[in-house]
Amino acid sequence: MSARAIEVTVLSPGGDVLGRWMGTPTNSLWRARGQTPHLTVHGAARPCERHGEGWALRLREGERIPKNNARTRL
């Protein structure tokens, strides 16, 4: 079973909004289980955090905004 792509807000380590990004959660049943989505960023699955009405991905120091990959579709 494959999860659908979600759009997340990308935050700097300090909390500034850097943009939006589409990613496919690695934990496909995150909605059904009431978990936070985990996205693969630079080779590691990282949890998202709540941000307004949606989700945000906070970058670590020195990381760049991830690029959308070809397999990510709505």
MOPE-V293231 format. One record per backbone hydrogen bond with DSSP energy under -0.5 kcal/mol. NH is the residue of the N-H (numbers start at 1). CO is the residue of the C=O. If there is no record, write none. Layout:
nh;co
NH;CO
NH;CO
//
This chain:
nh;co
5;73
6;23
8;6
8;21
9;55
10;19
11;9
11;57
12;16
15;12
18;10
19;10
21;8
23;6
25;4
25;23
26;38
27;38
28;26
30;27
33;29
34;30
34;31
35;30
39;46
41;39
41;44
44;41
46;39
48;37
49;56
51;54
54;51
55;7
56;49
57;9
58;56
59;11
59;57
63;60
72;69
73;71
//
